[in-house]
Amino acid sequence: MDEPAPIIDLHSDAHFMGEALRQAMRARDADEVPIGAVIMRAGRVIARAHNQVETLRDATAHAEMLAITAAESVVEDWRLNDCTLYVTKEPCPMCAGALVHARMGRVVFGCADPRGGAAGGLMNLLQHPALNHRCEIAGGVRGAECGELLREFFRARRIKE
């Protein structure tokens, strides 16, 4: 007898990280570092973004920063305390600072960045006790897939050089 197909939870962290991975692939296809982000509120995605640093020639055009701006426009407020950010790589200090300032409720990331991450890797700005807001953090969601996408991208760049 066939086993029943697993139930797909369309509200799970893994599902929303899949949306962020699709954004990361868009970045890769544009020859950008493949990092993608989505912001979810009340069970639905309200913002999607991917790295556009090279495209926009803007050092601040990280996926998280672009997604924050888009989400703030959707909710018509700069406070995102009832939102969750899904991002394929642990946020850098710039993005973590913006997430704290935007009062992001929860941050879920794929692969860790022990050398530059600010959600527990190099440091933890998202939960720094001296700051006026702390984000809930969940790391490692589909981390192997997220990490492999980055490794493949940089491996291909080394071959080109």
C-alpha positions as CSV (number, residue, x, y, z in Angstrom):
1,M,0.0,0.0,0.0
2,D,1.3,3.5,-0.9
3,E,2.1,5.8,1.9
4,P,0.2,9.0,1.9
5,A,2.0,12.1,0.5
6,P,3.3,14.4,3.2
7,I,1.2,17.4,4.1
8,I,2.8,20.6,2.9
9,D,2.7,23.3,5.5
10,L,2.4,26.5,3.6
11,H,3.0,28.5,6.8
12,S,6.3,26.7,7.8
13,D,9.7,28.3,8.0
14,A,10.9,25.9,5.4
15,H,8.2,27.0,2.9
16,F,9.0,30.7,3.3
17,M,12.7,30.0,3.1
18,G,11.9,28.4,-0.3
19,E,10.5,31.7,-1.4
20,A,13.8,33.4,-0.3
21,L,15.8,30.8,-2.2
22,R,13.8,31.6,-5.3
23,Q,14.8,35.3,-4.8
24,A,18.5,34.2,-4.3
25,M,18.4,32.4,-7.6
26,R,17.2,35.6,-9.3
27,A,20.2,37.3,-7.8
28,R,22.5,34.6,-9.1
29,D,21.0,34.8,-12.5
30,A,21.7,38.6,-12.5
31,D,25.4,37.8,-11.5
32,E,24.7,39.2,-8.0
33,V,25.7,37.4,-4.8
34,P,22.8,34.9,-4.4
35,I,21.0,36.1,-1.3
36,G,17.3,36.4,-1.3
37,A,14.8,37.7,1.3
38,V,11.1,37.7,1.8
39,I,9.0,39.3,4.6
40,M,5.9,37.6,5.8
41,R,3.0,39.1,7.7
42,A,-0.2,37.4,8.8
43,G,0.6,34.3,6.8
44,R,1.4,35.8,3.5
45,V,4.5,37.3,1.8
46,I,4.3,41.1,1.6
47,A,7.8,41.8,0.3
48,R,10.4,40.0,-1.9
49,A,13.9,41.1,-2.8
50,H,17.3,39.8,-3.8
51,N,20.8,41.4,-3.7
52,Q,21.2,44.2,-6.2
53,V,24.5,45.7,-5.1
54,E,26.1,45.5,-8.6
55,T,23.0,46.2,-10.6
56,L,22.2,49.4,-8.6
57,R,25.8,50.2,-7.8
58,D,24.7,50.7,-4.2
59,A,26.5,49.0,-1.3
60,T,23.3,49.1,0.7
61,A,21.2,47.2,-1.8
62,H,21.3,44.0,0.1
63,A,18.3,41.7,-0.1
64,E,17.2,42.5,3.5
65,M,17.5,46.2,3.0
66,L,15.4,46.2,-0.1
67,A,12.8,43.8,1.4
68,I,12.5,46.1,4.5
69,T,11.8,49.1,2.4
70,A,9.2,47.2,0.3
71,A,7.5,45.9,3.4
72,E,7.3,49.3,5.1
73,S,5.6,50.6,2.0
74,V,3.0,47.8,2.1
75,V,2.2,48.2,5.8
76,E,2.5,52.0,5.5
77,D,4.6,52.1,8.6
78,W,8.3,51.8,9.4
79,R,7.5,49.4,12.3
80,L,7.5,45.8,11.3
81,N,7.1,44.1,14.7
82,D,4.4,41.7,13.5
83,C,6.5,40.6,10.5
84,T,9.1,37.8,9.9
85,L,12.1,38.1,7.6
86,Y,13.3,35.0,5.8
87,V,16.8,35.4,4.4
88,T,19.1,32.8,2.8
89,K,22.2,34.0,4.7
90,E,22.7,35.3,8.2
91,P,22.4,39.2,8.1
92,C,25.4,41.4,8.1
93,P,25.8,44.2,10.7
94,M,24.3,46.8,8.4
95,C,21.2,44.7,7.7
96,A,20.9,43.6,11.4
97,G,21.0,47.2,12.4
98,A,18.2,48.1,10.0
99,L,16.2,45.1,11.2
100,V,16.4,46.3,14.8
101,H,15.5,49.8,13.8
102,A,12.5,48.5,11.8
103,R,11.4,46.5,14.9
104,M,11.3,43.3,12.9
105,G,9.6,40.7,15.0
106,R,11.4,37.6,13.8
107,V,14.4,36.8,11.6
108,V,14.8,33.4,10.1
109,F,18.0,32.7,8.1
110,G,19.4,29.8,6.1
111,C,23.2,29.5,6.3
112,A,25.3,31.0,9.1
113,D,28.1,33.5,8.5
114,P,30.6,33.0,11.3
115,R,33.0,35.6,9.9
116,G,30.5,38.4,9.3
117,G,27.1,37.5,10.5
118,A,25.3,39.7,13.0
119,A,22.7,37.2,14.2
120,G,25.0,35.1,16.3
121,G,27.9,34.4,13.9
122,L,30.5,37.1,14.4
123,M,28.2,39.0,16.8
124,N,24.5,39.3,17.7
125,L,23.2,42.7,17.0
126,L,19.6,41.4,16.7
127,Q,19.5,40.7,20.4
128,H,22.0,43.1,21.8
129,P,21.0,44.1,25.3
130,A,21.9,47.7,24.9
131,L,19.5,48.2,21.9
132,N,15.9,49.2,22.3
133,H,14.5,46.2,20.3
134,R,15.4,42.5,20.1
135,C,14.4,40.2,17.2
136,E,13.5,36.6,17.7
137,I,16.0,34.5,15.7
138,A,15.9,31.1,14.0
139,G,18.9,29.9,12.1
140,G,19.8,27.0,9.9
141,V,16.4,26.7,8.1
142,R,17.3,25.0,4.8
143,G,20.8,26.0,5.6
144,A,22.5,23.3,3.4
145,E,20.6,24.5,0.3
146,C,21.3,28.2,1.0
147,G,25.0,27.5,1.7
148,E,25.4,25.4,-1.4
149,L,23.9,28.1,-3.6
150,L,26.6,30.6,-2.3
151,R,29.4,28.0,-2.7
152,E,28.4,27.2,-6.3
153,F,28.3,31.0,-7.1
154,F,31.8,31.7,-5.8
155,R,33.2,28.5,-7.2
156,A,32.0,29.6,-10.7
157,R,33.5,33.1,-10.2
158,R,36.9,31.6,-9.3
159,I,36.8,29.5,-12.5
160,K,36.1,32.6,-14.6
161,E,39.0,34.5,-13.1
